[in-house]
Amino acid sequence: MPRRIAFYQKHQKPTRTTCRKARGLLLEEELAFDFRDLDKQCLTGAELDELIGERDYKEFLNTRNELYRKRKKQKPPSRTEAIKLMAREPNLIRRPLLIRGSQIIFGFDQAAYRKLSRS
């Protein structure tokens, strides 16, 4: 039996189409998924640490976020500091996040979503 899919996003704003399109494709593909709105239920530092695992933590950082751009002028945050920042400010997390087992898809990648739906 395939592992359940987890879908993390921030509250859908009318101007933010990426999360809306991603969620719409999951529904279109009739995939069962657990949904988490990061505005209402932030990821804890422990959850982020586990999710990141051995991956490069920088993949999880939303480089478009204003707070990230301001901090970029300083030295990049360490892994520990980045996890604390993302737990405190979910806008620093690159989204949407689609997770199935050890697979993580950042942002909306239609081809990757469709491939995942067929696996």
Secondary structure, 3 states (H helix, E strand, C coil): CCCCEEEEECCCCCCCHHHHHHHHHHHHCCCCEEEEECCCCCCCHHHHHHHHCCCCHHHHECCCCHHHHHHHCCCCCCHHHHHHHHHHCHHHECCCEEEECCEEEECCCHHHHHHHHHC
